[in-house]
Amino acid sequence: MAESILNELYKLLDEELKTERLMKIRRDLYKDVAAYIKKIKVDAEREDRDVISRLMAKERELIMDLVERLLELRISKITRSIGEVEYSYLTPEEKYISESINLSLKRYDKIKRAIWNGQPSILESIMEKMASKYTVVRFLQPSPPMVGTDLAKYGPFQKEDVAVLPSDNAWFLIKRGLAVELWDIE
């Protein structure tokens, strides 16, 4: 199976590089690759011989390199031709990514139009929406009490505590390595 996964990924990447258009690929490609990588990891953990474990790790790295290059290339094509892409050519994972790209492009266009049309009220509503956005975080180390951007008091927090914080505060903590994001709440 390794040879077929490697060959398939290599051929797909080669074909994708040869054309500007998005190629149709198997719907379950990434799922099959993930399942194969899971098998490699399990086999490597079971295997006592160091050489075989290292070979399996290299195989996994090679597969991931091909997958990343293929996915990056396909997402680049999707981004360049949003709205013109044949939706049925996308895997579920690529659809998941392209939805975010499409939403970002729509938001960008909305801001450009609001500025161009002199509509500060639209920009104000965006500011309000962003100010009321919250993020769930898990603390990686103790943190003293803080006042959130919403002027509410939060904390103190211990390592492994989970909290819902204004997104601006959460991003600050995440950037400093004090917490990790669990999910966003609108």
Secondary structure, 3 states (H helix, E strand, C coil): CHHHHHHHHHHHHHHHHCCCCCCCCCCCHHHHHHHHHHHHHHHHHHCCCHHHHHHHHHHHHHHHHHHHHHHHHHHHHHHHCCCCCCHHHCCHHHHHHHHHHHHHHHHHHHHHHHHHCCCHHHHHHHHHHHHCCEEEEEECCCECCEECCCCCEECCECCCCEEEEEHHHHHHHHHCCCEEEEEEEC
